Amino acid sequence: MFGIHDPGIWLPYVLAVACLLFAVWFGITRWNKDSDEDTHP
């Protein structure tokens, strides 16, 4: 992968991209949803 053969080098990059994609997906799916919890009494 890109000339880097050591998994200890490219694995953090793959995990960072996976976390970014999860955060984007989570943000889009929860964008304007009403909260089930009432935070203001």
PDB file of N, CA, C and O in Angstrom:
ATOM      1  N   MET A   1       0.854  -1.188   0.000  1.00  0.00           N
ATOM      2  CA  MET A   1       0.000   0.000   0.000  1.00  0.00           C
ATOM      3  C   MET A   1       0.890   1.238   0.000  1.00  0.00           C
ATOM      4  O   MET A   1       1.557   1.528   0.993  1.00  0.00           O
ATOM      5  N   PHE A   2       0.899   1.955  -1.097  1.00  0.00           N
ATOM      6  CA  PHE A   2       1.682   3.175  -1.267  1.00  0.00           C
ATOM      7  C   PHE A   2       3.168   2.949  -0.995  1.00  0.00           C
ATOM      8  O   PHE A   2       3.873   3.884  -0.617  1.00  0.00           O
ATOM      9  N   GLY A   3       3.648   1.729  -1.180  1.00  0.00           N
ATOM     10  CA  GLY A   3       5.045   1.428  -0.955  1.00  0.00           C
ATOM     11  C   GLY A   3       5.411   1.256   0.505  1.00  0.00           C
ATOM     12  O   GLY A   3       6.591   1.131   0.832  1.00  0.00           O
ATOM     13  N   ILE A   4       4.431   1.247   1.387  1.00  0.00           N
ATOM     14  CA  ILE A   4       4.689   1.058   2.822  1.00  0.00           C
ATOM     15  C   ILE A   4       4.265  -0.369   3.162  1.00  0.00           C
ATOM     16  O   ILE A   4       3.087  -0.709   3.060  1.00  0.00           O
ATOM     17  N   HIS A   5       5.210  -1.191   3.559  1.00  0.00           N
ATOM     18  CA  HIS A   5       4.918  -2.602   3.781  1.00  0.00           C
ATOM     19  C   HIS A   5       4.624  -2.930   5.233  1.00  0.00           C
ATOM     20  O   HIS A   5       4.128  -4.020   5.521  1.00  0.00           O
ATOM     21  N   ASP A   6       4.908  -2.043   6.139  1.00  0.00           N
ATOM     22  CA  ASP A   6       4.729  -2.321   7.568  1.00  0.00           C
ATOM     23  C   ASP A   6       3.308  -1.949   7.997  1.00  0.00           C
ATOM     24  O   ASP A   6       2.919  -0.789   7.866  1.00  0.00           O
ATOM     25  N   PRO A   7       2.518  -2.913   8.512  1.00  0.00           N
ATOM     26  CA  PRO A   7       1.146  -2.606   8.948  1.00  0.00           C
ATOM     27  C   PRO A   7       1.107  -1.603  10.101  1.00  0.00           C
ATOM     28  O   PRO A   7       0.103  -0.914  10.280  1.00  0.00           O
ATOM     29  N   GLY A   8       2.167  -1.511  10.873  1.00  0.00           N
ATOM     30  CA  GLY A   8       2.204  -0.548  11.969  1.00  0.00           C
ATOM     31  C   GLY A   8       2.222   0.890  11.483  1.00  0.00           C
ATOM     32  O   GLY A   8       1.942   1.812  12.249  1.00  0.00           O
ATOM     33  N   ILE A   9       2.549   1.083  10.220  1.00  0.00           N
ATOM     34  CA  ILE A   9       2.581   2.424   9.636  1.00  0.00           C
ATOM     35  C   ILE A   9       1.254   2.763   8.971  1.00  0.00           C
ATOM     36  O   ILE A   9       0.697   3.833   9.215  1.00  0.00           O
ATOM     37  N   TRP A  10       0.734   1.852   8.121  1.00  0.00           N
ATOM     38  CA  TRP A  10      -0.475   2.195   7.374  1.00  0.00           C
ATOM     39  C   TRP A  10      -1.767   1.929   8.135  1.00  0.00           C
ATOM     40  O   TRP A  10      -2.805   2.494   7.791  1.00  0.00           O
ATOM     41  N   LEU A  11      -1.730   1.080   9.162  1.00  0.00           N
ATOM     42  CA  LEU A  11      -2.942   0.789   9.924  1.00  0.00           C
ATOM     43  C   LEU A  11      -3.523   2.035  10.613  1.00  0.00           C
ATOM     44  O   LEU A  11      -4.741   2.212  10.573  1.00  0.00           O
ATOM     45  N   PRO A  12      -2.726   2.899  11.235  1.00  0.00           N
ATOM     46  CA  PRO A  12      -3.314   4.118  11.817  1.00  0.00           C
ATOM     47  C   PRO A  12      -3.977   5.024  10.782  1.00  0.00           C
ATOM     48  O   PRO A  12      -4.984   5.669  11.075  1.00  0.00           O
ATOM     49  N   TYR A  13      -3.421   5.072   9.582  1.00  0.00           N
ATOM     50  CA  TYR A  13      -4.056   5.874   8.528  1.00  0.00           C
ATOM     51  C   TYR A  13      -5.416   5.289   8.144  1.00  0.00           C
ATOM     52  O   TYR A  13      -6.385   6.027   7.965  1.00  0.00           O
ATOM     53  N   VAL A  14      -5.484   3.978   8.020  1.00  0.00           N
ATOM     54  CA  VAL A  14      -6.749   3.319   7.675  1.00  0.00           C
ATOM     55  C   VAL A  14      -7.774   3.534   8.781  1.00  0.00           C
ATOM     56  O   VAL A  14      -8.937   3.824   8.502  1.00  0.00           O
ATOM     57  N   LEU A  15      -7.353   3.393  10.031  1.00  0.00           N
ATOM     58  CA  LEU A  15      -8.277   3.602  11.154  1.00  0.00           C
ATOM     59  C   LEU A  15      -8.727   5.060  11.258  1.00  0.00           C
ATOM     60  O   LEU A  15      -9.874   5.327  11.615  1.00  0.00           O
ATOM     61  N   ALA A  16      -7.846   5.995  10.955  1.00  0.00           N
ATOM     62  CA  ALA A  16      -8.226   7.412  10.989  1.00  0.00           C
ATOM     63  C   ALA A  16      -9.286   7.712   9.933  1.00  0.00           C
ATOM     64  O   ALA A  16     -10.243   8.438  10.200  1.00  0.00           O
ATOM     65  N   VAL A  17      -9.119   7.160   8.745  1.00  0.00           N
ATOM     66  CA  VAL A  17     -10.115   7.358   7.686  1.00  0.00           C
ATOM     67  C   VAL A  17     -11.429   6.689   8.067  1.00  0.00           C
ATOM     68  O   VAL A  17     -12.499   7.239   7.808  1.00  0.00           O
ATOM     69  N   ALA A  18     -11.361   5.511   8.677  1.00  0.00           N
ATOM     70  CA  ALA A  18     -12.583   4.828   9.116  1.00  0.00           C
ATOM     71  C   ALA A  18     -13.312   5.639  10.182  1.00  0.00           C
ATOM     72  O   ALA A  18     -14.538   5.743  10.154  1.00  0.00           O
ATOM     73  N   CYS A  19     -12.564   6.212  11.119  1.00  0.00           N
ATOM     74  CA  CYS A  19     -13.185   7.049  12.155  1.00  0.00           C
ATOM     75  C   CYS A  19     -13.803   8.301  11.543  1.00  0.00           C
ATOM     76  O   CYS A  19     -14.879   8.726  11.962  1.00  0.00           O
ATOM     77  N   LEU A  20     -13.142   8.888  10.568  1.00  0.00           N
ATOM     78  CA  LEU A  20     -13.678  10.064   9.897  1.00  0.00           C
ATOM     79  C   LEU A  20     -14.989   9.732   9.188  1.00  0.00           C
ATOM     80  O   LEU A  20     -15.959  10.482   9.287  1.00  0.00           O
ATOM     81  N   LEU A  21     -15.016   8.615   8.477  1.00  0.00           N
ATOM     82  CA  LEU A  21     -16.235   8.221   7.775  1.00  0.00           C
ATOM     83  C   LEU A  21     -17.363   7.916   8.751  1.00  0.00           C
ATOM     84  O   LEU A  21     -18.516   8.256   8.487  1.00  0.00           O
ATOM     85  N   PHE A  22     -17.045   7.277   9.881  1.00  0.00           N
ATOM     86  CA  PHE A  22     -18.065   6.999  10.887  1.00  0.00           C
ATOM     87  C   PHE A  22     -18.602   8.302  11.473  1.00  0.00           C
ATOM     88  O   PHE A  22     -19.809   8.433  11.675  1.00  0.00           O
ATOM     89  N   ALA A  23     -17.732   9.261  11.747  1.00  0.00           N
ATOM     90  CA  ALA A  23     -18.175  10.529  12.317  1.00  0.00           C
ATOM     91  C   ALA A  23     -19.072  11.285  11.345  1.00  0.00           C
ATOM     92  O   ALA A  23     -20.066  11.883  11.756  1.00  0.00           O
ATOM     93  N   VAL A  24     -18.731  11.263  10.066  1.00  0.00           N
ATOM     94  CA  VAL A  24     -19.571  11.926   9.060  1.00  0.00           C
ATOM     95  C   VAL A  24     -20.922  11.238   8.974  1.00  0.00           C
ATOM     96  O   VAL A  24     -21.954  11.907   8.955  1.00  0.00           O
ATOM     97  N   TRP A  25     -20.932   9.908   8.921  1.00  0.00           N
ATOM     98  CA  TRP A  25     -22.194   9.157   8.871  1.00  0.00           C
ATOM     99  C   TRP A  25     -23.044   9.432  10.107  1.00  0.00           C
ATOM    100  O   TRP A  25     -24.246   9.674   9.993  1.00  0.00           O
ATOM    101  N   PHE A  26     -22.428   9.396  11.280  1.00  0.00           N
ATOM    102  CA  PHE A  26     -23.153   9.612  12.525  1.00  0.00           C
ATOM    103  C   PHE A  26     -23.727  11.030  12.577  1.00  0.00           C
ATOM    104  O   PHE A  26     -24.866  11.225  12.999  1.00  0.00           O
ATOM    105  N   GLY A  27     -22.946  12.005  12.153  1.00  0.00           N
ATOM    106  CA  GLY A  27     -23.416  13.383  12.141  1.00  0.00           C
ATOM    107  C   GLY A  27     -24.578  13.605  11.188  1.00  0.00           C
ATOM    108  O   GLY A  27     -25.524  14.323  11.511  1.00  0.00           O
ATOM    109  N   ILE A  28     -24.508  12.994  10.024  1.00  0.00           N
ATOM    110  CA  ILE A  28     -25.585  13.159   9.045  1.00  0.00           C
ATOM    111  C   ILE A  28     -26.862  12.488   9.533  1.00  0.00           C
ATOM    112  O   ILE A  28     -27.949  13.044   9.378  1.00  0.00           O
ATOM    113  N   THR A  29     -26.745  11.306  10.117  1.00  0.00           N
ATOM    114  CA  THR A  29     -27.946  10.599  10.548  1.00  0.00           C
ATOM    115  C   THR A  29     -28.576  11.226  11.777  1.00  0.00           C
ATOM    116  O   THR A  29     -29.778  11.060  11.989  1.00  0.00           O
ATOM    117  N   ARG A  30     -27.821  11.933  12.590  1.00  0.00           N
ATOM    118  CA  ARG A  30     -28.345  12.534  13.819  1.00  0.00           C
ATOM    119  C   ARG A  30     -28.517  14.041  13.725  1.00  0.00           C
ATOM    120  O   ARG A  30     -28.728  14.692  14.748  1.00  0.00           O
ATOM    121  N   TRP A  31     -28.433  14.614  12.532  1.00  0.00           N
ATOM    122  CA  TRP A  31     -28.349  16.061  12.365  1.00  0.00           C
ATOM    123  C   TRP A  31     -29.490  16.810  13.046  1.00  0.00           C
ATOM    124  O   TRP A  31     -29.233  17.617  13.939  1.00  0.00           O
ATOM    125  N   ASN A  32     -30.715  16.575  12.664  1.00  0.00           N
ATOM    126  CA  ASN A  32     -31.843  17.339  13.218  1.00  0.00           C
ATOM    127  C   ASN A  32     -32.833  16.462  13.962  1.00  0.00           C
ATOM    128  O   ASN A  32     -34.030  16.750  13.977  1.00  0.00           O
ATOM    129  N   LYS A  33     -32.353  15.408  14.570  1.00  0.00           N
ATOM    130  CA  LYS A  33     -33.250  14.536  15.337  1.00  0.00           C
ATOM    131  C   LYS A  33     -33.533  15.162  16.694  1.00  0.00           C
ATOM    132  O   LYS A  33     -32.656  15.751  17.325  1.00  0.00           O
ATOM    133  N   ASP A  34     -34.788  15.018  17.126  1.00  0.00           N
ATOM    134  CA  ASP A  34     -35.148  15.492  18.465  1.00  0.00           C
ATOM    135  C   ASP A  34     -34.545  14.559  19.492  1.00  0.00           C
ATOM    136  O   ASP A  34     -34.499  13.342  19.308  1.00  0.00           O
ATOM    137  N   SER A  35     -34.090  15.147  20.564  1.00  0.00           N
ATOM    138  CA  SER A  35     -33.498  14.367  21.633  1.00  0.00           C
ATOM    139  C   SER A  35     -34.601  13.713  22.473  1.00  0.00           C
ATOM    140  O   SER A  35     -35.625  14.334  22.758  1.00  0.00           O
ATOM    141  N   ASP A  36     -34.381  12.459  22.864  1.00  0.00           N
ATOM    142  CA  ASP A  36     -35.358  11.786  23.729  1.00  0.00           C
ATOM    143  C   ASP A  36     -35.241  12.295  25.159  1.00  0.00           C
ATOM    144  O   ASP A  36     -36.198  12.239  25.930  1.00  0.00           O
ATOM    145  N   GLU A  37     -34.066  12.787  25.500  1.00  0.00           N
ATOM    146  CA  GLU A  37     -33.865  13.294  26.873  1.00  0.00           C
ATOM    147  C   GLU A  37     -34.164  14.785  26.929  1.00  0.00           C
ATOM    148  O   GLU A  37     -33.807  15.539  26.024  1.00  0.00           O
ATOM    149  N   ASP A  38     -34.807  15.188  27.978  1.00  0.00           N
ATOM    150  CA  ASP A  38     -35.082  16.606  28.183  1.00  0.00           C
ATOM    151  C   ASP A  38     -33.955  17.182  29.039  1.00  0.00           C
ATOM    152  O   ASP A  38     -33.883  16.895  30.234  1.00  0.00           O
ATOM    153  N   THR A  39     -33.088  17.978  28.453  1.00  0.00           N
ATOM    154  CA  THR A  39     -31.928  18.488  29.173  1.00  0.00           C
ATOM    155  C   THR A  39     -32.247  19.748  29.955  1.00  0.00           C
ATOM    156  O   THR A  39     -31.499  20.122  30.858  1.00  0.00           O
ATOM    157  N   HIS A  40     -33.351  20.410  29.619  1.00  0.00           N
ATOM    158  CA  HIS A  40     -33.753  21.630  30.321  1.00  0.00           C
ATOM    159  C   HIS A  40     -35.019  21.371  31.124  1.00  0.00           C
ATOM    160  O   HIS A  40     -36.058  21.049  30.547  1.00  0.00           O
ATOM    161  N   PRO A  41     -34.951  21.505  32.436  1.00  0.00           N
ATOM    162  CA  PRO A  41     -36.154  21.237  33.248  1.00  0.00           C
ATOM    163  C   PRO A  41     -37.228  22.302  33.080  1.00  0.00           C
ATOM    164  O   PRO A  41     -38.290  22.210  33.696  1.00  0.00           O
TER     165      PRO A  41
END
